[in-house]
Amino acid sequence: MSFAGKVAIVTGAASGIGAATVKALAREGAKVALVDMDEVKLQEVAKQCEQHGNNPLMIRADITQDEDIRTIVKRTIDNFGELDVLVNNAGTTRHSSIIDENFMEHFDVLINTNLRSMVYLTHLAAPHLIKTKGNIVNLTSIVALRVLLGNLSAYAVSKAGVAHFTRCVALDLAPHGVRVNAVAPGGTKTNIIENAGLSNVEATMEVWRNKHTVLKKLSEPEEIADVILFLASDKARSVTGSTYVCDNGGLLT
Ligand SMILES: NC(=O)c1ccc[n+]([C@@H]2O[C@H](COP(=O)([O-])OP(=O)(O)OC[C@H]3O[C@@H](n4cnc5c(N)ncnc54)[C@H](O)[C@@H]3O)[C@@H](O)[C@H]2O)c1
């Protein structure tokens, strides 16, 4: 899957699935704009991309800030001159029940981080993607497709919004030759729980592995990156409006 000469923006590129994706794209020849609010980790990932030749563009940005979203698109176009692939990957999680005092606080964080940010970034990136007949890959989750665990309603609803936004925008952009798809991972070995400031990481991962997979394993971030690259590539030229599940059979549990 060659991405030689293609320009890609990947949000959440400093960690987990985003880091694996941006490294895979760089290895396949893409010119990559790495976006994250964690500048230290972003620099490490950028160094690993550099070894594949094209100079990566590092953009420190908080995607909940509209000004930062505008900067992401402007700096990418100023630097690379075009945009072929947008991977809306950055995200976070919170655990709380609808009756918890902090529920609305968590809901606002998750809607802003996981959904609103990608809506605005897509809005600003679309005119550039139309010029190149490029495409978009959004990160949703299997909890958007089925209620699997308690205390996840705010996260699950934000991700259900992502899946439906994907379908709606795929229809809007189809006449312009732009494809829009989503990937729905199940439990994947990243630092999402630590990065969200939550505890019980091992216990949570164990529950995912034992109760919410039939293959009794979690995915590596590189496996999710493989699906993202497939959808972003010409091999998926007939695929739009789809949500690709990669969950070790989690939806069968
Ligand atoms: N890990 C899983 O089990 C899993 C399962 C389903 C879906 N997902 C989704 O996959 C995507 C990637 O998650 P991951 O598991 O690699 O998590 P991760 O925490 O390892 O990486 C997410 C990255 O997003 C960045 N980020 C978060 N908020 C940001 C903001 N406001 N501005 C800029 N950057 C921000 C973080 O700094 C981090 O580097 C997320 O959308 C997540 O919801 C993950």
The ligand as an SDF file (V2000), in Angstrom:
LIG
                    3D

 44 48  0  0  0  0  0  0  0  0999 V2000
   -7.3440    1.5620   22.9840 N   0  0  0  0  0  0  0  0  0  0  0  0
   -8.5500    1.0470   22.8060 C   0  0  0  0  0  0  0  0  0  0  0  0
   -8.8940    0.0080   23.3800 O   0  0  0  0  0  0  0  0  0  0  0  0
   -9.5430    1.7500   21.8910 C   0  0  0  0  0  0  0  0  0  0  0  0
  -10.7240    1.0510   21.5550 C   0  0  0  0  0  0  0  0  0  0  0  0
  -11.6490    1.6650   20.7190 C   0  0  0  0  0  0  0  0  0  0  0  0
  -11.4140    2.9340   20.2110 C   0  0  0  0  0  0  0  0  0  0  0  0
  -10.2600    3.5860   20.5410 N   0  0  0  0  0  0  0  0  0  0  0  0
  -10.0800    4.9360   19.9930 C   0  0  0  0  0  0  0  0  0  0  0  0
   -8.8650    4.9990   19.2680 O   0  0  0  0  0  0  0  0  0  0  0  0
   -8.3540    6.3350   19.2810 C   0  0  0  0  0  0  0  0  0  0  0  0
   -6.8980    6.3240   19.7190 C   0  0  0  0  0  0  0  0  0  0  0  0
   -6.8340    5.8960   21.0670 O   0  0  0  0  0  0  0  0  0  0  0  0
   -5.5810    5.1540   21.7370 P   0  0  0  0  0  0  0  0  0  0  0  0
   -6.1130    3.9120   22.3430 O   0  0  0  0  0  0  0  0  0  0  0  0
   -4.4510    5.0910   20.7980 O   0  0  0  0  0  0  0  0  0  0  0  0
   -5.3140    6.1700   22.9380 O   0  0  0  0  0  0  0  0  0  0  0  0
   -3.9840    6.9220   23.4500 P   0  0  0  0  0  0  0  0  0  0  0  0
   -4.3750    7.5960   24.7120 O   0  0  0  0  0  0  0  0  0  0  0  0
   -2.8420    5.9670   23.4840 O   0  0  0  0  0  0  0  0  0  0  0  0
   -3.7330    8.0000   22.3000 O   0  0  0  0  0  0  0  0  0  0  0  0
   -4.6040    9.0910   22.1110 C   0  0  0  0  0  0  0  0  0  0  0  0
   -3.7870   10.3290   21.7980 C   0  0  0  0  0  0  0  0  0  0  0  0
   -4.7290   11.4080   21.6170 O   0  0  0  0  0  0  0  0  0  0  0  0
   -4.1750   12.5640   22.2210 C   0  0  0  0  0  0  0  0  0  0  0  0
   -5.2170   13.5090   22.5940 N   0  0  0  0  0  0  0  0  0  0  0  0
   -6.2300   13.3160   23.4770 C   0  0  0  0  0  0  0  0  0  0  0  0
   -6.9300   14.4490   23.6270 N   0  0  0  0  0  0  0  0  0  0  0  0
   -6.3490   15.3720   22.8230 C   0  0  0  0  0  0  0  0  0  0  0  0
   -6.6060   16.7470   22.5550 C   0  0  0  0  0  0  0  0  0  0  0  0
   -7.6060   17.4130   23.1590 N   0  0  0  0  0  0  0  0  0  0  0  0
   -5.8240   17.3880   21.6650 N   0  0  0  0  0  0  0  0  0  0  0  0
   -4.7940   16.7450   21.0530 C   0  0  0  0  0  0  0  0  0  0  0  0
   -4.4770   15.4440   21.2830 N   0  0  0  0  0  0  0  0  0  0  0  0
   -5.2600   14.7740   22.1640 C   0  0  0  0  0  0  0  0  0  0  0  0
   -3.4460   12.0540   23.4650 C   0  0  0  0  0  0  0  0  0  0  0  0
   -2.4550   12.9850   23.9140 O   0  0  0  0  0  0  0  0  0  0  0  0
   -2.8470   10.7430   22.9470 C   0  0  0  0  0  0  0  0  0  0  0  0
   -1.5280   10.9300   22.4560 O   0  0  0  0  0  0  0  0  0  0  0  0
   -9.2640    7.1180   20.2330 C   0  0  0  0  0  0  0  0  0  0  0  0
  -10.1940    7.8610   19.4830 O   0  0  0  0  0  0  0  0  0  0  0  0
   -9.9610    6.0320   21.0300 C   0  0  0  0  0  0  0  0  0  0  0  0
  -11.2110    6.4470   21.5300 O   0  0  0  0  0  0  0  0  0  0  0  0
   -9.3270    3.0130   21.3600 C   0  0  0  0  0  0  0  0  0  0  0  0
  1  2  1  0
  2  3  2  0
  2  4  1  0
  4  5  1  0
  4 44  2  0
  5  6  2  0
  6  7  1  0
  7  8  2  0
  8  9  1  0
  8 44  1  0
  9 10  1  0
  9 42  1  0
 10 11  1  0
 11 12  1  0
 11 40  1  0
 12 13  1  0
 13 14  1  0
 14 15  2  0
 14 16  1  0
 14 17  1  0
 17 18  1  0
 18 19  2  0
 18 20  1  0
 18 21  1  0
 21 22  1  0
 22 23  1  0
 23 24  1  0
 23 38  1  0
 24 25  1  0
 25 26  1  0
 25 36  1  0
 26 27  1  0
 26 35  1  0
 27 28  2  0
 28 29  1  0
 29 30  1  0
 29 35  2  0
 30 31  1  0
 30 32  2  0
 32 33  1  0
 33 34  2  0
 34 35  1  0
 36 37  1  0
 36 38  1  0
 38 39  1  0
 40 41  1  0
 40 42  1  0
 42 43  1  0
M  CHG  2   8   1  16  -1
M  END
$$$$
